[in-house]
């Protein structure tokens, strides 16, 4: 079953909010793979990347104060497939903003060199 685009965007927003929260706490995917002791029951976890993906979703649920059921009637496997894509495509907000600032600076330099200003 393919997740509907509006539901995918819901899961994406929630997982990205969770990624931001976990990353801010230093609980990156690398921390999960290293079995960081700060992560509850990590020593019992078999599939560490999956655990990270689902923890992102649940952390995002708390960040967004979402209560109740997720949209749609999807099995966990369908949601996990979406989460794999979301986590793989995720770019931290700070990195995105830093890249935009770098591009703005390069743009300004080009214009200063050519005598054009904004």
C-alpha positions, 0 to 999 in steps of 0.5 A: 500500500502506497502512503497518500501524499498528504499522509506522507507529508504528515509523517515527514513533518513529524519525523523531521521534528523528531530528528531535530529534537534527537539531534539537538540532544546528541542522539544522532543515528551514529549514537544509535549505531554506537549503542549510546547508553543514554538511549533507553533499552538500546542494548536490547535493540536488534535493528538500530536504524529502525529503532532510530527512525521510529524514535524520530517519529515518536519524538516528533509526535511529542514535539508537535503535541499530536495525540490520537492515531496516525492518519490512514490505515497503514501497517508498520511496514508501510510507515517504516518504508516512508520513514527510511526515505524521510531519514535518508533525505533529511537535511538538518535545518541548521545545515540548510540555513548555513548553506543558504547563508553561504550561497547568499555570501557568494552571490553578494561577492559576485555582485560586488566584483561586478559592481552590482549591489542588492 
